[in-house]
Amino acid sequence: MTNDFISTMAAGALAALVVFLLNQLSKKFRGEKLPKVVMPAAIGLALIGYTIWNEYSWYPSVRGGMPDTVVVLQAVDESVPWRPWTYLVPMVTRFMAIDAAEVKRPVAEKPELVETDLLLIGRWQPLMTVPTVYDCATGSRADLVSGAELSDAGELTGGAWLKLPPEDPGLKAVCAGG
């Protein structure tokens, strides 16, 4: 967040510098300065413009920096009143993904059981992981949270299986790639 603040201030300072130079050129070639409103208007537009660009470029930037084995399961678009432009084009503020390269088969006798971490990634939030097990034979998923665990025999205790549609991207990624 500090980087965002510093970058936004740098955009404002750059806008001020450009207007200052234009003002000097205008005075030299036209004999008169630019209207006084140009400087604060340019700075304000630069601050808002950079902020909007920075917000919308977060998801593509983070996604682009991930390995090809990472599959995005769901991206959450958000529209909020303090960012009125998001009502026209909602922006992604968080997403859920898995890394198909980090798949384990915890029970040798049950190769249909696949374990991986569900990655919960949010803007200005620390990365959270949820240990998850998929049953490729039944097309189900169970999150290993709140005491849920997979026994050495491959039995789920303390949790419940969630039936997934066959086209679920997480199911496809871990069962085909794991």
Backbone as a printed PyTorch tensor [residue, N CA C, xyz], in Angstrom:
tensor([[[  0.8250,  -1.1830,   0.0000],
         [  0.0000,   0.0000,   0.0000],
         [  0.8760,   1.2560,   0.0000]],

        [[  2.0150,   1.1790,   0.6560],
         [  2.9390,   2.3130,   0.6640],
         [  3.4480,   2.5900,  -0.7470]],

        [[  3.7330,   1.5210,  -1.4920],
         [  4.1720,   1.6980,  -2.8790],
         [  3.1000,   2.3960,  -3.7040]],

        [[  1.8400,   2.0360,  -3.4750],
         [  0.7380,   2.6760,  -4.2020],
         [  0.6970,   4.1690,  -3.8920]],

        [[  0.8580,   4.5160,  -2.6260],
         [  0.8220,   5.9260,  -2.2220],
         [  1.9740,   6.7030,  -2.8600]],

        [[  3.1760,   6.1430,  -2.7710],
         [  4.3480,   6.8230,  -3.3340],
         [  4.2050,   6.9760,  -4.8500]],

        [[  3.7380,   5.9310,  -5.5150],
         [  3.5620,   5.9890,  -6.9720],
         [  2.5070,   7.0120,  -7.3700]],

        [[  1.4400,   7.0970,  -6.5970],
         [  0.3880,   8.0730,  -6.8890],
         [  0.9190,   9.4910,  -6.7220]],

        [[  1.6800,   9.7210,  -5.6570],
         [  2.2660,  11.0510,  -5.4570],
         [  3.2620,  11.3860,  -6.5720]],

        [[  4.0020,  10.3890,  -7.0320],
         [  4.9410,  10.6120,  -8.1410],
         [  4.1920,  10.9870,  -9.4170]],

        [[  3.0450,  10.3720,  -9.6520],
         [  2.2330,  10.7260, -10.8290],
         [  1.7610,  12.1710, -10.7310]],

        [[  1.3480,  12.5860,  -9.5340],
         [  0.9380,  13.9780,  -9.3320],
         [  2.0940,  14.9410,  -9.5300]],

        [[  3.2640,  14.5900,  -9.0130],
         [  4.4470,  15.4460,  -9.1710],
         [  4.8570,  15.5410, -10.6410]],

        [[  4.7660,  14.4450, -11.3600],
         [  5.0890,  14.4590, -12.7840],
         [  4.1180,  15.3590, -13.5500]],

        [[  2.8400,  15.2820, -13.2030],
         [  1.8520,  16.1540, -13.8500],
         [  2.1640,  17.6150, -13.5580]],

        [[  2.5420,  17.9170, -12.3140],
         [  2.8940,  19.2940, -11.9540],
         [  4.1090,  19.7620, -12.7560]],

        [[  5.0920,  18.8980, -12.9170],
         [  6.2900,  19.2380, -13.6880],
         [  5.9440,  19.5090, -15.1540]],

        [[  5.0980,  18.6800, -15.7300],
         [  4.6960,  18.8720, -17.1290],
         [  3.9640,  20.2000, -17.2950]],

        [[  3.0370,  20.4990, -16.3860],
         [  2.3030,  21.7680, -16.4730],
         [  3.2510,  22.9410, -16.2620]],

        [[  4.2030,  22.8110, -15.3530],
         [  5.1820,  23.8780, -15.1380],
         [  5.9640,  24.1500, -16.4220]],

        [[  6.4310,  23.0810, -17.0730],
         [  7.1710,  23.2450, -18.3310],
         [  6.2910,  23.8550, -19.4230]],

        [[  5.0480,  23.3880, -19.5210],
         [  4.1240,  23.9630, -20.5030],
         [  3.8630,  25.4350, -20.2050]],

        [[  3.7850,  25.7760, -18.9390],
         [  3.5700,  27.1620, -18.5300],
         [  4.7580,  28.0300, -18.9600]],

        [[  5.9710,  27.5100, -18.7640],
         [  7.1690,  28.2550, -19.1680],
         [  7.2260,  28.4200, -20.6910]],

        [[  6.8900,  27.3580, -21.4070],
         [  6.8730,  27.4380, -22.8730],
         [  5.7940,  28.3990, -23.3650]],

        [[  4.6490,  28.3650, -22.7160],
         [  3.5560,  29.2720, -23.0900],
         [  3.9650,  30.7160, -22.8650]],

        [[  4.6240,  30.9780, -21.7530],
         [  5.0800,  32.3390, -21.4450],
         [  6.1200,  32.7980, -22.4680]],

        [[  7.0020,  31.8790, -22.8760],
         [  8.0750,  32.2270, -23.8060],
         [  7.5430,  32.4670, -25.2230]],

        [[  6.6450,  31.5800, -25.6940],
         [  6.2050,  31.6620, -27.0850],
         [  4.9210,  32.4650, -27.2910]],

        [[  4.0430,  32.4810, -26.3090],
         [  2.7900,  33.2220, -26.4550],
         [  2.8000,  34.5310, -25.6920]],

        [[  3.7040,  34.6410, -24.7600],
         [  3.7750,  35.8520, -23.9610],
         [  2.8210,  35.8670, -22.7830]],

        [[  2.1090,  34.7890, -22.5660],
         [  1.2050,  34.7150, -21.4070],
         [  1.2350,  33.3130, -20.8070]],

        [[  0.9520,  33.2630, -19.5190],
         [  0.9570,  31.9860, -18.8080],
         [ -0.3630,  31.2480, -19.0380]],

        [[ -0.3280,  29.9760, -18.7060],
         [ -1.5550,  29.1820, -18.7340],
         [ -2.4620,  29.6380, -17.5890]],

        [[ -3.7750,  29.3980, -17.6920],
         [ -4.6600,  29.7360, -16.5750],
         [ -4.2360,  28.9970, -15.2980]],

        [[ -4.4340,  29.6390, -14.1590],
         [ -3.9860,  29.0700, -12.8780],
         [ -4.6760,  27.7470, -12.5400]],

        [[ -5.8410,  27.5140, -13.0860],
         [ -6.5870,  26.3030, -12.7800],
         [ -5.9600,  25.0550, -13.4230]],

        [[ -5.0950,  25.2390, -14.4110],
         [ -4.5190,  24.1020, -15.1350],
         [ -3.6600,  23.2270, -14.2180]],

        [[ -2.8540,  23.8260, -13.3610],
         [ -1.9500,  23.0550, -12.4860],
         [ -2.7320,  22.1270, -11.5410]],

        [[ -3.6520,  22.6400, -10.7010],
         [ -4.3570,  21.7120,  -9.8070],
         [ -5.2400,  20.7180, -10.5630]],

        [[ -5.8120,  21.1370, -11.6910],
         [ -6.6410,  20.2100, -12.4710],
         [ -5.7900,  19.0670, -13.0250]],

        [[ -4.6140,  19.3820, -13.5350],
         [ -3.7290,  18.3510, -14.0860],
         [ -3.2540,  17.3990, -12.9910]],

        [[ -2.9140,  17.9510, -11.8360],
         [ -2.4760,  17.0970, -10.7230],
         [ -3.6180,  16.1790, -10.2890]],

        [[ -4.8100,  16.7400, -10.1350],
         [ -5.9700,  15.9360,  -9.7340],
         [ -6.2760,  14.8330, -10.7350]],

        [[ -6.2500,  15.1640, -12.0170],
         [ -6.4980,  14.1520, -13.0480],
         [ -5.4190,  13.0750, -13.0430]],

        [[ -4.1790,  13.4730, -12.8160],
         [ -3.0900,  12.4920, -12.7610],
         [ -3.2620,  11.5510, -11.5670]],

        [[ -3.6290,  12.1030, -10.4110],
         [ -3.8270,  11.2690,  -9.2200],
         [ -4.9630,  10.2760,  -9.4360]],

        [[ -6.0900,  10.7650,  -9.9380],
         [ -7.2440,   9.8900, -10.1630],
         [ -6.9450,   8.8890, -11.2790]],

        [[ -6.3470,   9.3570, -12.3630],
         [ -6.0310,   8.4700, -13.4820],
         [ -5.0790,   7.3580, -13.0930]],

        [[ -4.0300,   7.7010, -12.3500],
         [ -3.0820,   6.6740, -11.9270],
         [ -3.7520,   5.6810, -10.9780]],

        [[ -4.5670,   6.1860, -10.0700],
         [ -5.2490,   5.3060,  -9.1200],
         [ -6.1470,   4.3150,  -9.8470]],

        [[ -6.9100,   4.8020, -10.8120],
         [ -7.7950,   3.9100, -11.5700],
         [ -6.9740,   2.8750, -12.3340]],

        [[ -5.9300,   3.3180, -13.0170],
         [ -5.0890,   2.3790, -13.7590],
         [ -4.4770,   1.3380, -12.8170]],

        [[ -3.9960,   1.7720, -11.6780],
         [ -3.3610,   0.8780, -10.7190],
         [ -4.3490,  -0.1640, -10.1920]],

        [[ -5.5680,   0.2610,  -9.9110],
         [ -6.5820,  -0.6670,  -9.4060],
         [ -6.9230,  -1.7350, -10.4440]],

        [[ -7.1320,  -1.3130, -11.6700],
         [ -7.5180,  -2.2560, -12.7150],
         [ -6.3580,  -3.1310, -13.1810]],

        [[ -5.1400,  -2.6960, -13.0240],
         [ -4.0040,  -3.4960, -13.4880],
         [ -3.5150,  -4.4870, -12.4310]],

        [[ -4.0640,  -4.4360, -11.2060],
         [ -3.6030,  -5.3330, -10.1470],
         [ -3.8090,  -6.8000, -10.5210]],

        [[ -5.0240,  -7.1740, -10.8760],
         [ -5.3120,  -8.5820, -11.1720],
         [ -4.5040,  -9.1100, -12.3600]],

        [[ -4.4980,  -8.4220, -13.5100],
         [ -3.6810,  -8.9440, -14.6130],
         [ -2.1920,  -9.0350, -14.2570]],

        [[ -1.7100,  -8.1060, -13.4550],
         [ -0.3040,  -8.1180, -13.0670],
         [  0.0100,  -9.3130, -12.1640]],

        [[ -0.8310,  -9.5360, -11.1600],
         [ -0.6180, -10.6650, -10.2450],
         [ -0.7720, -11.9760, -11.0030]],

        [[ -1.8110, -12.0730, -11.8110],
         [ -2.0660, -13.2960, -12.5780],
         [ -0.9240, -13.5720, -13.5570]],

        [[ -0.4100, -12.5370, -14.1840],
         [  0.6820, -12.6940, -15.1330],
         [  1.9810, -13.1380, -14.4860]],

        [[  2.1500, -12.8520, -13.2000],
         [  3.3610, -13.2400, -12.4910],
         [  3.3240, -14.6460, -11.9330]],

        [[  2.2060, -15.3330, -12.1070],
         [  2.0740, -16.6900, -11.5800],
         [  2.4940, -17.7160, -12.6290]],

        [[  2.9340, -18.8810, -12.1750],
         [  3.2870, -19.9350, -13.1370],
         [  2.0630, -20.3750, -13.9480]],

        [[  2.3040, -20.9840, -15.0950],
         [  1.2110, -21.4570, -15.9500],
         [  0.4020, -22.5650, -15.2920]],

        [[  0.9540, -23.1950, -14.2730],
         [  0.2490, -24.2870, -13.5990],
         [ -0.8300, -23.7860, -12.6480]],

        [[ -0.8490, -22.4890, -12.3690],
         [ -1.8720, -21.9230, -11.4850],
         [ -3.1570, -21.7210, -12.2850]],

        [[ -4.2390, -22.2710, -11.7570],
         [ -5.5510, -22.1720, -12.3980],
         [ -6.4340, -21.2850, -11.5320]],

        [[ -6.9780, -20.2260, -12.1250],
         [ -7.8990, -19.3490, -11.3980],
         [ -9.2710, -20.0040, -11.3990]],

        [[ -9.7980, -20.2540, -10.2070],
         [-11.1030, -20.8850, -10.0780],
         [-12.2300, -19.8640, -10.1460]],

        [[-11.9940, -18.7150,  -9.5270],
         [-13.0290, -17.6810,  -9.5090],
         [-12.3740, -16.3320,  -9.2460]],

        [[-12.7520, -15.3550, -10.0440],
         [-12.3220, -13.9730,  -9.8220],
         [-13.5590, -13.1910,  -9.4000]],

        [[-13.4260, -12.3850,  -8.3580],
         [-14.5660, -11.6490,  -7.8140],
         [-14.5020, -10.1990,  -8.2700]],

        [[-15.5010,  -9.7980,  -9.0680],
         [-15.6280,  -8.4060,  -9.5030],
         [-16.3380,  -7.6160,  -8.4160]],

        [[-15.9710,  -6.3490,  -8.2940],
         [-16.5680,  -5.5150,  -7.2520],
         [-16.9030,  -4.1400,  -7.8050]],

        [[-18.0630,  -3.6370,  -7.4130],
         [-18.4680,  -2.2590,  -7.7010],
         [-18.8280,  -1.6160,  -6.3690]],

        [[-18.2350,  -0.4570,  -6.0800],
         [-18.4700,   0.2000,  -4.7970],
         [-18.6930,   1.6970,  -5.0010]],

        [[-19.4580,   2.3390,  -4.1140],
         [-19.7770,   3.7590,  -4.2830],
         [-18.5630,   4.6830,  -4.2780]],

        [[-17.5250,   4.3670,  -3.5180],
         [-16.3680,   5.2730,  -3.4610],
         [-15.4680,   5.1310,  -4.6910]],

        [[-15.8130,   4.2160,  -5.5730],
         [-15.1580,   4.0980,  -6.8870],
         [-16.2720,   4.0490,  -7.9310]],

        [[-16.8880,   5.1790,  -8.2240],
         [-18.0790,   5.1500,  -9.0880],
         [-17.8290,   4.5590, -10.4730]],

        [[-16.6110,   4.6220, -10.9790],
         [-16.3070,   4.0550, -12.2940],
         [-16.4500,   2.5430, -12.3100]],

        [[-16.4260,   1.9050, -11.1250],
         [-16.5600,   0.4510, -11.0850],
         [-17.9820,  -0.0050, -11.3890]],

        [[-18.9450,   0.9200, -11.3880],
         [-20.2960,   0.5480, -11.8040],
         [-20.3450,   0.3580, -13.3170]],

        [[-19.4820,   1.0500, -14.0430],
         [-19.4010,   0.8720, -15.4960],
         [-18.5860,  -0.3680, -15.8480]],

        [[-17.4250,  -0.4970, -15.2100],
         [-16.5430,  -1.6480, -15.4400],
         [-16.0830,  -2.1450, -14.0680]],

        [[-16.7410,  -3.1890, -13.5400],
         [-16.3240,  -3.7100, -12.2300],
         [-14.8720,  -4.1820, -12.2780]],

        [[-14.1980,  -4.0970, -11.1270],
         [-12.7980,  -4.5250, -11.0880],
         [-12.6320,  -5.7250, -10.1630]],

        [[-11.6440,  -6.5380, -10.4850],
         [-11.3550,  -7.7330,  -9.6900],
         [-10.5710,  -7.3050,  -8.4580]],

        [[-11.0910,  -7.6500,  -7.2820],
         [-10.4190,  -7.3020,  -6.0310],
         [ -9.8750,  -8.5240,  -5.2920]],

        [[-10.3440,  -9.7070,  -5.6890],
         [ -9.8300, -10.9310,  -5.0760],
         [-10.1320, -12.1020,  -6.0090]],

        [[ -9.3530, -13.1640,  -5.8260],
         [ -9.6110, -14.3560,  -6.6230],
         [ -9.1390, -15.5970,  -5.8990]],

        [[ -9.6500, -16.7260,  -6.3680],
         [ -9.3610, -18.0230,  -5.7990],
         [ -8.6370, -18.8380,  -6.8670]],

        [[ -7.5600, -19.5140,  -6.4890],
         [ -6.7790, -20.2730,  -7.4640],
         [ -6.1730, -21.5060,  -6.8110]],

        [[ -5.7160, -22.4140,  -7.6530],
         [ -4.9360, -23.5630,  -7.1810],
         [ -3.7300, -23.7170,  -8.0980]],

        [[ -2.6850, -24.3110,  -7.5610],
         [ -1.4970, -24.5990,  -8.3590],
         [ -1.4990, -26.0920,  -8.6520]],

        [[ -1.7810, -26.4450,  -9.8950],
         [ -1.8720, -27.8550, -10.2810],
         [ -0.5340, -28.5780, -10.1240]],

        [[  0.5590, -27.8390, -10.0560],
         [  1.8720, -28.4630,  -9.8740],
         [  2.1130, -28.8720,  -8.4220]],

        [[  1.3180, -28.3560,  -7.5130],
         [  1.4990, -28.6450,  -6.0840],
         [  0.4990, -29.6820,  -5.5830]],

        [[  0.1080, -30.5860,  -6.4330],
         [ -0.8830, -31.6040,  -6.0970],
         [ -0.1850, -32.8250,  -5.5020]],

        [[ -0.7850, -33.3670,  -4.4220],
         [ -0.2460, -34.5790,  -3.7870],
         [ -1.3360, -35.6450,  -3.7710]],

        [[ -0.9200, -36.8640,  -3.8270],
         [ -1.8410, -37.9960,  -3.6550],
         [ -1.4890, -38.6060,  -2.2960]],

        [[ -2.2420, -38.2170,  -1.2460],
         [ -1.8510, -38.5820,   0.1200],
         [ -2.0470, -40.0520,   0.4830]],

        [[ -2.9120, -40.7600,  -0.2320],
         [ -3.1930, -42.1550,   0.1140],
         [ -2.8920, -43.0200,  -1.1110]],

        [[ -1.8670, -43.8450,  -1.0050],
         [ -1.4350, -44.6550,  -2.1530],
         [ -2.5280, -45.6140,  -2.6230]],

        [[ -3.3230, -46.1340,  -1.6840],
         [ -4.3720, -47.0930,  -2.0320],
         [ -5.5760, -46.4150,  -2.6920]],

        [[ -5.6510, -45.0820,  -2.5910],
         [ -6.7770, -44.3430,  -3.1760],
         [ -6.2280, -43.2120,  -4.0450]],

        [[ -5.7750, -43.5510,  -5.2540],
         [ -5.1760, -42.5280,  -6.1150],
         [ -6.1720, -41.4750,  -6.5940]],

        [[ -7.4570, -41.7440,  -6.4110],
         [ -8.4680, -40.7510,  -6.8150],
         [ -8.5290, -39.5680,  -5.8510]],

        [[ -7.9260, -39.6950,  -4.6720],
         [ -7.8930, -38.5960,  -3.7080],
         [ -6.6670, -37.7280,  -3.9780]],

        [[ -6.9250, -36.4520,  -4.1720],
         [ -5.8680, -35.5040,  -4.5210],
         [ -5.9230, -34.3470,  -3.5330]],

        [[ -4.7780, -34.0140,  -2.9590],
         [ -4.7210, -32.9380,  -1.9730],
         [ -3.9180, -31.7660,  -2.5330]],

        [[ -4.4150, -30.5660,  -2.2890],
         [ -3.7300, -29.3540,  -2.7230],
         [ -4.1790, -28.1940,  -1.8410]],

        [[ -3.5670, -27.0550,  -2.0310],
         [ -3.9690, -25.8530,  -1.2980],
         [ -4.7820, -24.9490,  -2.2110]],

        [[ -5.8860, -24.4730,  -1.6920],
         [ -6.6980, -23.4720,  -2.3710],
         [ -6.1010, -22.1190,  -1.9920]],

        [[ -5.7400, -21.3180,  -2.9800],
         [ -5.1130, -20.0170,  -2.7320],
         [ -6.1720, -18.9240,  -2.7710]],

        [[ -6.2820, -18.1560,  -1.7070],
         [ -7.2090, -17.0310,  -1.6390],
         [ -6.3700, -15.7610,  -1.6860]],

        [[ -6.4770, -15.0380,  -2.7880],
         [ -5.6170, -13.8830,  -3.0290],
         [ -6.4910, -12.6500,  -3.1470]],

        [[ -6.2200, -11.6440,  -2.3130],
         [ -7.0070, -10.4150,  -2.3210],
         [ -6.1160,  -9.1920,  -2.3640]],

        [[ -6.6490,  -8.1360,  -2.9410],
         [ -5.9250,  -6.8610,  -3.0090],
         [ -5.7270,  -6.3620,  -1.5840]],

        [[ -4.5290,  -6.0070,  -1.2150],
         [ -4.1600,  -5.5010,   0.1100],
         [ -4.4290,  -6.5080,   1.2280]],

        [[ -4.4680,  -7.7800,   0.8980],
         [ -4.6810,  -8.8250,   1.8920],
         [ -3.5180,  -9.8100,   1.8190]],

        [[ -3.1600, -10.4030,   2.9530],
         [ -2.1280, -11.4430,   2.8810],
         [ -2.6890, -12.6860,   2.1810]],

        [[ -1.8280, -13.4310,   1.5380],
         [ -2.2270, -14.6700,   0.8820],
         [ -2.7340, -15.6470,   1.9340]],

        [[ -3.8830, -16.2390,   1.6760],
         [ -4.4200, -17.2600,   2.5720],
         [ -4.5080, -18.5650,   1.7950]],

        [[ -4.2140, -19.6560,   2.4720],
         [ -4.3310, -20.9690,   1.8400],
         [ -5.3100, -21.8230,   2.6260]],

        [[ -6.0680, -22.6230,   1.9060],
         [ -7.0140, -23.5490,   2.5160],
         [ -6.6440, -24.9450,   2.0230]],

        [[ -6.2020, -25.8300,   2.9280],
         [ -5.9160, -27.1970,   2.5040],
         [ -7.2100, -27.8550,   2.0100]],

        [[ -7.1280, -28.4750,   0.8590],
         [ -8.3150, -29.0240,   0.2080],
         [ -7.9940, -30.4000,  -0.3450]],

        [[ -8.9880, -31.2850,  -0.3070],
         [ -8.8350, -32.6010,  -0.9160],
         [ -9.9610, -32.7860,  -1.9360]],

        [[ -9.5880, -33.2930,  -3.0920],
         [-10.5440, -33.5890,  -4.1580],
         [-10.6600, -35.1020,  -4.2950]],

        [[-11.8840, -35.5630,  -4.5340],
         [-12.1160, -36.9640,  -4.8730],
         [-12.4500, -36.9860,  -6.3570]],

        [[-11.4810, -37.3690,  -7.1650],
         [-11.6550, -37.3310,  -8.6210],
         [-12.6800, -38.3530,  -9.1030]],

        [[-12.8700, -39.4420,  -8.3560],
         [-13.8240, -40.4770,  -8.7630],
         [-15.2660, -39.9900,  -8.6290]],

        [[-15.5480, -39.2230,  -7.5780],
         [-16.9290, -38.7600,  -7.3580],
         [-17.1300, -37.3040,  -7.7530]],

        [[-16.0530, -36.6090,  -8.1130],
         [-16.1720, -35.1960,  -8.4800],
         [-16.5480, -34.3310,  -7.2890]],

        [[-15.8930, -34.5620,  -6.1540],
         [-16.2100, -33.8430,  -4.9190],
         [-14.9700, -33.1650,  -4.3610]],

        [[-15.2240, -32.2010,  -3.4750],
         [-14.1380, -31.4890,  -2.8110],
         [-14.4920, -31.3270,  -1.3370]],

        [[-13.4750, -31.3880,  -0.4830],
         [-13.6550, -31.1130,   0.9400],
         [-12.5260, -30.1960,   1.3890]],

        [[-12.8840, -29.1530,   2.1210],
         [-11.8830, -28.2480,   2.6820],
         [-11.4630, -28.7900,   4.0380]],

        [[-10.1700, -28.9020,   4.2410],
         [ -9.6460, -29.4560,   5.4900],
         [ -9.4370, -28.3330,   6.5000]],

        [[-10.5490, -27.8010,   6.9910],
         [-10.5470, -26.7130,   7.9670],
         [-11.4590, -27.0800,   9.1300]],

        [[-11.3260, -26.3640,  10.2170],
         [-12.1790, -26.5510,  11.4000],
         [-12.2120, -28.0000,  11.8680]],

        [[-11.0620, -28.6300,  11.9020],
         [-10.9720, -29.9960,  12.4120],
         [-11.1740, -31.0780,  11.3690]],

        [[-11.5240, -30.7220,  10.1570],
         [-11.6840, -31.7340,   9.1040],
         [-10.3050, -32.2340,   8.6960]],

        [[-10.2000, -33.5540,   8.5120],
         [ -8.9210, -34.1170,   8.0860],
         [ -9.1460, -35.4080,   7.3190]],

        [[ -8.1380, -35.7590,   6.5690],
         [ -8.1600, -36.9880,   5.7890],
         [ -7.2920, -38.0030,   6.5190]],

        [[ -7.8800, -39.1450,   6.8570],
         [ -7.1240, -40.1650,   7.5980],
         [ -6.1290, -40.8560,   6.6640]],

        [[ -5.2380, -41.6370,   7.2590],
         [ -4.2520, -42.3840,   6.4760],
         [ -4.9210, -43.3990,   5.5550]],

        [[ -6.1510, -43.7920,   5.8960],
         [ -6.8970, -44.7480,   5.0690],
         [ -7.7010, -44.0410,   3.9800]],

        [[ -7.6760, -42.7070,   3.9850],
         [ -8.3910, -41.9520,   2.9600],
         [ -9.8190, -41.6060,   3.3200]],

        [[-10.1570, -41.6800,   4.5990],
         [-11.5120, -41.3460,   5.0470],
         [-11.5360, -39.9130,   5.5680]],

        [[-12.5580, -39.1720,   5.1660],
         [-12.7210, -37.7920,   5.6230],
         [-13.4370, -37.7910,   6.9620]],

        [[-12.8450, -37.1380,   7.9640],
         [-13.4890, -37.0120,   9.2690],
         [-13.6010, -35.5390,   9.6250]],

        [[-14.7090, -35.1710,  10.2360],
         [-14.9060, -33.7960,  10.6940],
         [-15.2410, -32.8120,   9.5920]],

        [[-15.5620, -33.2960,   8.4250],
         [-15.8890, -32.4090,   7.3090],
         [-16.9020, -33.0640,   6.3940]],

        [[-17.2380, -32.3750,   5.3220],
         [-18.2220, -32.8980,   4.3760],
         [-17.7220, -32.7000,   2.9510]],

        [[-18.0890, -33.6490,   2.1040],
         [-17.7540, -33.5480,   0.6880],
         [-18.7510, -32.6270,   0.0020]],

        [[-18.2450, -31.7910,  -0.8630],
         [-19.0740, -30.8870,  -1.6630],
         [-19.0240, -31.3840,  -3.1020]],

        [[-20.1880, -31.7690,  -3.6370],
         [-20.2540, -32.2640,  -5.0170],
         [-20.0380, -31.1020,  -5.9740]],

        [[-19.1450, -31.2760,  -6.9380],
         [-18.8060, -30.2310,  -7.9030],
         [-19.3440, -30.5900,  -9.2820]],

        [[-19.6570, -29.5770, -10.0770],
         [-20.0470, -29.8770, -11.4600],
         [-18.8310, -30.4010, -12.2350]],

        [[-19.0430, -31.2350, -13.2360],
         [-17.9110, -31.8180, -13.9770],
         [-17.0090, -30.7770, -14.6350]],

        [[-17.5500, -29.5970, -14.9430],
         [-16.7460, -28.5550, -15.5970],
         [-16.0170, -27.6520, -14.6020]],

        [[-16.0540, -27.9750, -13.3230],
         [-15.3670, -27.1680, -12.3150],
         [-13.8770, -27.0830, -12.6560]],

        [[-13.3260, -25.8480, -12.7620],
         [-11.9210, -25.7090, -13.1640],
         [-10.9330, -26.3180, -12.1680]],

        [[-11.2530, -26.2820, -10.8860],
         [-10.3680, -26.8790,  -9.8870],
         [-10.3270, -28.3900, -10.0120]],

        [[-11.4870, -28.9790, -10.1870],
         [-11.5760, -30.4270, -10.3610],
         [-10.8140, -30.8660, -11.6100]],

        [[-11.0020, -30.1340, -12.6940],
         [-10.2860, -30.4540, -13.9400],
         [ -8.7760, -30.3370, -13.7500]],

        [[ -8.3430, -29.2740, -13.0970],
         [ -6.9030, -29.0190, -12.9520],
         [ -6.2130, -30.0720, -12.0950]],

        [[ -6.7860, -30.3990, -10.9460],
         [ -6.0910, -31.3350, -10.0540],
         [ -6.2460, -32.7790, -10.4940]],

        [[ -7.3790, -33.1210, -11.0650],
         [ -7.5750, -34.5190, -11.4590],
         [ -6.8560, -34.8470, -12.7640]],

        [[ -6.7790, -33.9030, -13.6590],
         [ -6.0740, -34.1410, -14.9230],
         [ -4.5760, -33.8900, -14.7640]],

        [[ -4.2430, -32.8340, -13.9880],
         [ -2.8310, -32.4610, -13.8580],
         [ -2.1370, -33.0930, -12.6810]],

        [[ -2.8940, -33.6430, -11.7400],
         [ -2.2620, -34.1860, -10.5500],
         [ -1.9970, -35.6200, -10.7180]]])
